[in-house]
Amino acid sequence: MRIVMVAPFSVYPKGTVSIRMLPIATMLAKRGHNVSIVVAPYDNSSESGKEYVLEGVKIYNIKFRDFPLVKYPLTLISVCQRIFRLRPQCVYAFKPKGYSGLVAMFLASLKRFGFLKNLKLVLDSDDLEGYGGFSDYFRELSIYPKSMLYFFDFQERWIPKHVDAITVASRALETRIIERGISPDKVFYVPNGAPQRDFNVDDDEVVVLRRSLGLENVPVILLYTRFFEYKVEKVIEVLKCVKKELNDVKLLVIGKGEFGEEKKLEDLALREGLNDSVVFGGWIESKDIPKYLAIGDVAMYPFDDTPLNRAKCPGKLVELMIAKLAIVADRVGQIAEYIKNGESGILVDSDAPTREFALSIVKVLKNGALQRKLGVNSQNRILNAFNWAKLTDEVERAISFARKGTL
């Protein structure tokens, strides 16, 4: 089939396109489909108007003009013009919000009025976007006006009812969509799979990097994060508990928050007298992430039990697993789909005392054999159960259902 995917934002620097969308596109192309990705690069002006090929898939960035108000219809028109020139049999929109959501709404409306009868529409949902999810988060931080948050919620409710098939990244999203009256037959579970890039690293480079960060000959807890899934206070409480058992342990923080959360973590560490025990790596270029992850002896993955988190399919967790990290994580939502407790990681109930999370980390740090076992099993779990070749079978089933209305 000729399939045109509509991206929710630029290929770089955010993760949805590179972690989820591009691997699906690449696998579909390898199976003989003609696949293109159309992008409205509103979040990365340097990509505006660029066309290139990534992993065998043609990327079309429309020329984005950030004019107040009129940018929305202009961008919709530009994206749809490019789509129509590609003459797709199927349009696959990622995220039921923003510009990709506008495109899905526009094409679905044309179909309802008798146009584009042969065009099939497939939607991908990988987050809880409306109220109860990201709209609540954005409202608390006053990021968008209330009218826009309401519209995001409307998009998330309306679009699934007017497309031919839906792929979802988590079981919670699958349940949510079905509870809203969508037939289970047209909902397909497609979680995030193993990253496509190579996570093998040069041991000597890791030793040099570890030394440069002042982490030589000490146990290292890794926190690979964007910060918003949990309260940063929990990280400090866990570190305090761990240090009562292993005083020389250090925490390496990789990643950066949207709103300076790393500064809050730094301030808390200073207040608790832990500033010498926390090393901030900051935002790391994609190509360098594997060797930074390789520094960790154990990874902590805190995750508050919220509707938003239960619906997420955390890409960073997948990267930690493919990097062969022993992981201690909160048992929330999709995390329990990936990690088999005691086999490919350790799960802790999210409402358990902080000390339980900390002691699980200590247990791994004190037992090299356990650390290695969890790491190997973690990687194998992703490669075997969540590889993109297997997951793309389900994507093709979704597209087939969209074409025929049946499996």
Steps between C-alpha positions, in 0.01 A plus 500: 500500500591863465502619861553859611572551868428836660746592775389683816818708506852511356718192465748668736538556793187337650465127530167389355617511137840336549397254772160395365399641164819449300554135605144419392550684171833323441354154560201570276735617224710184535181300447439666166270788592566844353536710817550875543489727804362855481603739777384843613825606676345762726735405783823506298521781246836373368312206343252719310481407133763224521458167324722202568504122538535329839538122516341463157203727575451837327441788743316810375518803727254761378601865508367614833409866547434600859239768436260560793162326456528448123784250552245230585301505173814573296681202650198274456477597133875451444504157662192385310639629169810290551289199599282528190807527274622169641164335409478275807267208544540533877575800721642406840481792746712487817338657808136614508595862572674802354578518130491124436163497675377789282597307189319189623189707578504671162544177302239318710254786438560484125429126510176562692385739227563242230849599389814283517284188527790265430745665738552309823578682824699344784574679828783434744464597867796476737393733783196619689473843337174650631360565845616243750832498314728759344231770493493491881879520509503796258220672692694481827801659334294754300672393177197526269181706518193314627339513155791305349496242778129452442568452130769239568250310713238530225747369242584199716131413534383577146775364275493132611130487414563609142804300390517148360747352750700603806837386634574564868825488692366374833235275649360796693443694177340193345257476793430873499413512131275194518323644806416805287294286267754400236467145371781281640539352151657818367741559791846343472758482778844605374737590787840658444767264381876464514687810378645468152839654580796299625537494879830314500777712649878506518596400856809720494292804405264429789794478743632836378155660522442359846832642616425842348173514696671409828325164516799270496494209747164592656156338465286708264121536500378629165200730462415543129209736497285791386389549864125558459385145582576533873581744778872572517484477880465124463840477332670671791315288756606183319860617479505582873375150585750334265792690649418368846592158362763596241659831587726528195216467244440780249204600287553588132214705355465494121236721343340836542156614608272734309480741791833482677417199716866404506574829680241409764667161540837668533366739766345213696826305487688802630250552781529136607879502481500263201640736236831308487303180432309627194655551155296677232575394143230723352358460151701245302524469123322190374820338371664528844212365709608131490840566659346720772245228579782245518645686800206402721519195725126520562231729356220647707170566324257686729146535365206649690173310470293751299263456203757670276780267606282190481430584135862569406731259323833633628762505227785566743419178686533310172840661443616402848395143435668472161815645664502200735438698820373342820193713575301577814167656404159588635232250403282738298318443172708387207813450710355174629444389138873537430663392826442156642561548871813325621589386148556804277496763774355569842156655542394688811142596578468873441335555839765304687731687742799667333726273703372196307602658169840592645565154646423342162775718351738401779419134441607529136813704575616244759443200272701508178351173378146633545596824327634314197204261488244780507691693234528208259138396552389861458665527160372158391148592607498803271667324207271198515162631611513861380694500176363719221475212253247329725321823596466608137296185436233666714537828311440313174195337655369846587556621143339185361199553725477862382493381139246222542310584817578149623791268576 
